[in-house]
Amino acid sequence: MTSQQLEVGVSGAVLHAEQAPGADPAAPALVFLHAGVSDGRLWQPQWDAFGRHPRLRYDRRGFGRTRTEAPTPYSRTVDLWAVMDTAGVGRAVLVGCSQGGRVAVDAALARPERVAALVLVAPAIHGAPQPALEGAVKALDEAIDAAIDAGRLHDANELEAHLWLDGPLAPRGRVGGAERALFLAMNAIALAAPDPGPAAEEPLAWPRLEALRLPTLVLWGDLDLPHLQQRCERLAQRIPGARTARLAGTAHLPNLEAPARFNAALAAFLAGL
């Protein structure tokens, strides 16, 4: 079915969004929230596979085709509601990866009546403990910071592909082909984007995870950063009734590099709603 491109005007920016109707009007809407090294194109394998569901995705401020008009204080959750309202989506399953997962959790805690379920892919969580980085992970992180500080954005992009796409302890270039090209294209936009302004800090989510009384699936790859894998395990213990899926041989973006296995896990979760 034909997708519709949307431009959602918010304070200081125009958010680029895309929505598509579902083949089954009874199927819950899916809202896809991308990671901080990508944009809405991250979800193309799921966009194509879940045509039964109404679907919505958008580029957050500083990503993809969203335009910053002036640096302006903003709220990521308010932007989410603006996109959903414009698309006429009252309630949805939020599928969020990394920073997109943080937006999903914050949204579910703020307005649970608008969230039917959560699918959290190696999510960031506001207020989660931040362990000290060590070894190869620390070296990669420091090299990325140094490249950005020196204005070497191409080098920073390649290093971030190693950290997030390949996995910091896996060989550089482990993931190649169209998936790597897409990562580099999406992250290049994010690295070069103008400052959209300060994002408001939502109330801490980490101390309130037990309040998430809704169906939740937590997914992660076993090549991801070690402390993020541990966080996912802890999330699954603390969110009541949460289900888990650990995708072997994948890193921080398992939906991109192993779409068939990711889609199978997502489909099984949605079938149980």
Protein Blocks (a to p, Z undefined) as FASTA:
>chain_A
ZZdddddddehiacdddddddfblkbccddddddfkbcfklmmmmmmmmmmpccddddde
hiajbccfbdcdddfklmmmmmmmmnopabdcdddehjlmmmmmmmmmmmmmlpgbdcde
hiacehiacdddehjllmmmmmmmmmmmnopaklmmmmmmmmmmnopkbcehkagcjllm
mmmmmmmmmmmpccebjcdddddfklmmmmmgcdddddddfkbcfklmmmmmmmmmmmgh
iacdddehiafklmlmmmmlmmmmmmmmmmmZZ
